[in-house]
């Protein structure tokens, strides 16, 4: 299972590699034309715009794992209880 997950992760990273190399030339030229303070402001702006979606995704993945573990525990307890009642 871990090998499958590693292969899937590698495939997804390699599939997205061309997207990483496509920098917006207009954005690049605009940033290079600004002063150092402007470049810093743009960098901070990118980080500020990145944080909310990243936070929401992190909370969503955490909640999904938490729900999955809780569900699995409840199913295991129900299976044990049912097997005890059969005897």
C-alpha positions in Angstrom: 0.0 0.0 0.0 2.8 2.4 0.8 4.5 1.6 -2.5 1.3 2.4 -4.3 1.0 5.7 -2.5 4.6 6.6 -3.3 4.2 5.8 -6.9 1.0 7.9 -7.1 2.7 10.8 -5.3 5.7 10.6 -7.7 3.4 10.4 -10.7 1.4 13.5 -9.6 4.6 15.5 -8.9 6.1 14.6 -12.3 2.8 15.4 -14.0 2.7 18.8 -12.4 6.4 19.6 -13.2 5.7 21.5 -16.4 3.3 23.8 -14.5 6.1 24.8 -12.1 8.3 26.0 -15.0 5.7 28.2 -16.6 6.3 31.5 -14.9 4.2 34.4 -15.9 6.5 36.6 -17.9 4.3 39.7 -17.4 4.4 39.1 -13.6 8.1 38.5 -13.7 8.8 41.7 -15.6 6.6 43.7 -13.3 8.3 42.5 -10.2 11.7 43.0 -11.6 10.8 46.6 -12.5 9.7 47.5 -9.0 12.0 48.5 -6.1 13.1 46.1 -3.4 10.3 47.3 -1.1 7.8 46.6 -3.9 9.2 43.1 -4.4 8.9 42.4 -0.7 5.3 43.7 -0.7 4.4 41.4 -3.6 6.1 38.4 -1.9 4.1 39.1 1.3 1.0 39.5 -0.7 1.5 36.1 -2.3 1.9 34.5 1.1 -1.2 36.3 2.5 -3.2 35.0 -0.5 -1.8 31.5 0.0 -2.5 31.1 3.7 -6.4 30.9 3.8 -6.8 28.2 1.2 -3.9 26.2 2.7 -5.4 26.5 6.1 -8.8 25.4 4.9 -7.3 22.4 3.1 -5.3 21.5 6.2 -8.4 21.6 8.5 -10.4 19.6 5.9 -7.8 16.8 5.6 -7.4 16.7 9.4 -11.2 16.5 9.9 -11.4 13.7 7.3 -8.7 11.6 9.0 -10.3 12.2 12.4 -13.7 11.1 11.1 -12.2 8.1 9.4 -10.4 6.9 12.6 -13.6 7.5 14.6 -15.7 5.5 12.1 -13.2 2.7 12.0 -13.1 2.5 15.8 -16.9 2.4 16.0 -17.1 -0.4 13.4 -14.4 -2.4 15.2 -16.3 -2.1 18.5 -19.6 -3.1 16.8 -17.9 -6.1 15.3 -16.5 -7.2 18.6 -19.9 -6.6 20.3 -21.7 -8.6 17.7 -19.3 -11.5 17.8 -19.6 -11.6 21.6 -23.4 -11.7 21.4 -23.3 -14.6 19.0 -21.7 -16.9 21.5 
